[in-house]
Amino acid sequence: MEEIEISLDSPDGVIDCRLELQKTDEALFYSVTILYPNVVNGYSRSEIFVYNMRQQGNAYVFDMNEDGVHPKVQKLEAQLSHAIMNAK
């Protein structure tokens, strides 16, 4: 399956993202794993977020059938969609 790995800059540090193409009987979608930088007691410990992104029109959006998307991750949606569209 197709994999995309990207790093995004943020005020909190570098965000590492891995997007893996998944296929079901109904559709194709990307499983997105995000390592978001987080400092706890002076130590860097990334927060791990995993969401699905599905195509909607000419973009990819987070699958809202899940329990919601963390607001700081939601802000990355356009950049992640852009990375998927450019990889095709």
C-alpha positions in Angstrom: 0.0 0.0 0.0 1.0 3.6 -0.6 2.6 5.4 2.4 3.4 9.1 2.8 5.7 10.4 5.5 5.9 14.1 6.1 7.1 16.5 8.8 5.3 19.7 9.6 6.6 22.7 11.5 4.5 24.1 14.3 5.0 26.5 17.2 5.3 23.4 19.4 8.0 21.8 17.3 8.2 19.3 14.4 5.1 17.2 13.8 5.9 13.8 12.2 3.0 12.3 10.2 2.6 8.9 8.4 -0.3 8.4 6.0 -1.1 4.9 4.9 -3.5 4.1 2.1 -6.1 1.6 3.3 -8.7 -0.3 1.2 -12.0 -1.7 2.2 -14.8 -3.1 0.1 -16.5 0.3 0.2 -13.7 2.8 -0.4 -10.1 3.9 -0.1 -9.0 6.1 2.8 -5.8 7.0 4.6 -4.9 6.0 8.1 -3.0 9.0 9.6 -0.6 8.6 12.5 0.6 11.9 14.0 3.4 12.3 16.5 2.7 15.7 18.0 5.5 17.2 20.1 4.8 17.6 23.7 7.1 18.5 26.6 6.3 17.0 30.0 8.4 18.0 33.0 11.2 19.1 30.7 11.2 15.9 28.7 10.0 15.6 25.1 7.2 13.0 24.8 5.2 13.0 21.6 1.4 12.7 21.8 0.2 10.0 19.4 -3.0 10.6 17.4 -4.5 8.2 14.9 -7.3 9.2 12.6 -8.7 8.3 9.2 -9.0 10.7 6.3 -11.5 10.2 3.4 -11.8 12.0 0.1 -14.5 14.6 0.0 -14.6 16.4 -3.3 -11.1 17.6 -4.2 -9.7 17.3 -0.7 -9.2 14.8 2.1 -10.9 15.4 5.5 -10.8 13.7 8.8 -13.5 11.1 9.2 -16.0 12.6 11.6 -17.6 9.2 12.4 -14.9 8.9 15.0 -15.1 10.5 18.5 -14.0 13.8 17.2 -10.6 15.2 16.2 -8.4 17.0 18.7 -8.4 20.8 17.8 -4.6 21.0 17.3 -4.8 18.1 14.9 -7.8 19.5 13.1 -5.6 22.5 12.2 -3.4 20.1 10.2 -6.2 18.9 8.0 -5.5 21.2 5.0 -1.7 20.4 5.1 -2.3 16.6 5.3 -4.9 16.8 2.5 -2.4 18.7 0.3 0.3 16.1 0.9 -2.1 13.3 -0.1 -3.2 15.1 -3.3 0.4 15.9 -4.3 1.4 12.3 -3.8 -1.1 11.0 -6.3 
